[in-house]
Amino acid sequence: MPEAPHEAPAAGPLAGLRVLDLTLARAGPTCVRHLADWGADVIRIEPPAGPGEDVAGRRHGADFQNLHRNKRAIQLDLKSPAGHAAFLRLLRDADVVVENMRPAVKRRLRIAWPDVHAVNPRIVYGSISGFGQDGPYADRAGVDQIAQGMSGLMSITGLPGQGPVRAGIAVADLTAGNLLALGIIMALFERTRTGLGRWVTTSLLQAQVFMLDFQAARWLVDQEVAGQAGNDHPTGIPTGVFPTRDGHINIAASSSRLFTRFCAAIGRPDWAEKPGWTTQAGRSADRLAINAAIAEVTRTQPAAHWIELFEEAGIPCGPIYAIDQVFADPQVQHLGLAMPMQSPALGRVDVVSSALDVSGHARAVRRPTPEAGEHTREVLREAGLSEAEIDAVTGAAP
């Protein structure tokens, strides 16, 4: 594995953009991480912490380190006149502001879209909230699991009859962050024509309803309410999890053509001609019997046997990994999804790489995750503040 650099020499495709990061939790930082990883100069703005307090969370914990690499960090008290004035100075040279405060909070701090746009009309202002910037739920606090429940996701996750189940990842947070990053790039592209920034917004609820996709379309188009399907595909039979001698595998022989090949590969070509199993509708109606018959065969051999066999037959299949096994997989290693970072606090660690590749640019950690306020004086000097003004912002003794 390559040596983990403190700073990669090559600039990314977003080099030259300056981003002011006011985000907390996960959704907002997920958005900003895209911008930081691909070369933007991201300045993370955190409030000063009291004695023994870390307002940003466990700074040296795995989650924080993974979310906030490739940034600089400063501390500003936006409630104070000096801190607010310093923020306005930073706005002059910024391209993007990203925040995930409740609407009333940013208005109270005088850092909402109208305030920022008045100082710098070129700013692209990105916002994530729980439920949207207006409407009956605008001022409600929203977190990932609440959005999973209100979007309907928990009603279709899990085994039939199990009751509501949350997804295993913070999917509403992550999707909202990913979508906001896309929206910000769209607004920056438009700015090349208009010279003006835009306010780009999304919410956990919007993002998660969007992600329902075909289950939502089944209701909107056909008024069909989807339910829990567990590991079964709603129409592609057989598709699901099957036992092996040493664990489980996924098999997806979802079309009639694949089912015929699957039956031959598994040593039961007669299944392809069995009355009721020759069509998708028939197989769907007899799903339980088909799954049980397949399981009786697959449990006789280890997972590697079946994966090799089905791969040769051109049938989609794969292992079901624990997280440690994921990063031991040769294809995951080839793709470089564990990215090295040299942290002054933690030493050599790996963080989760961007899932994008851009020709001519390497994925890398240019800056390790910063300490609280590590770059406050540096950034404020760049903004043109005098040492006396910086002392007033930081509370340093004259």
Stockholm file with secondary structure:
# STOCKHOLM 1.0

chainA/1-398         MPEAPHEAPAAGPLAGLRVLDLTLARAGPTCVRHLADWGADVIRIEPPAGPGEDVAGRRHGADFQNLHRNKRAIQLDLKSPAGHAAFLRLLRDADVVVENMRPAVKRRLRIAWPDVHAVNPRIVYGSISGFGQDGPYADRAGVDQIAQGMSGLMSITGLPGQGPVRAGIAVADLTAGNLLALGIIMALFERTRTGLGRWVTTSLLQAQVFMLDFQAARWLVDQEVAGQAGNDHPTGIPTGVFPTRDGHINIAASSSRLFTRFCAAIGRPDWAEKPGWTTQAGRSADRLAINAAIAEVTRTQPAAHWIELFEEAGIPCGPIYAIDQVFADPQVQHLGLAMPMQSPALGRVDVVSSALDVSGHARAVRRPTPEAGEHTREVLREAGLSEAEIDAVTGAAP
#=GR chainA/1-398 SS CCCCCSSCSSCCTTTTCEEEECCCTTHHHHHHHHHHHTTCEEEEEECCCCTTCCTTSCTTSHHHHHHSTTEEEEECCTTSHHHHHHHHHHHTTCSEEEECCCHHHHHHHTCSHHHHHHHCTTCEEEEEESSCSSSTTTTSCCCHHHHHHHTTHHHHSSSTTSCCCCCSSCHHHHHHHHHHHHHHHHHHHHHHHHSCCCEEEEEHHHHHHHHHTHHHHHHHHHCCCCCCCTTSCSSSSSEEEEEETTEEEEEECCSHHHHHHHHHHHTCGGGGGSTTSSSHHHHHHTHHHHHHHHHHHHTTSCHHHHHHHHHHTTCCEEECCCHHHHHHSHHHHHTTCEEEEEETTTEEEEEECCSCCBTTBCCCCSSCCCCTTTTHHHHHHHTTCCHHHHHHHHTCCC
#=GC SS_cons         CCCCCSSCSSCCTTTTCEEEECCCTTHHHHHHHHHHHTTCEEEEEECCCCTTCCTTSCTTSHHHHHHSTTEEEEECCTTSHHHHHHHHHHHTTCSEEEECCCHHHHHHHTCSHHHHHHHCTTCEEEEEESSCSSSTTTTSCCCHHHHHHHTTHHHHSSSTTSCCCCCSSCHHHHHHHHHHHHHHHHHHHHHHHHSCCCEEEEEHHHHHHHHHTHHHHHHHHHCCCCCCCTTSCSSSSSEEEEEETTEEEEEECCSHHHHHHHHHHHTCGGGGGSTTSSSHHHHHHTHHHHHHHHHHHHTTSCHHHHHHHHHHTTCCEEECCCHHHHHHSHHHHHTTCEEEEEETTTEEEEEECCSCCBTTBCCCCSSCCCCTTTTHHHHHHHTTCCHHHHHHHHTCCC
//
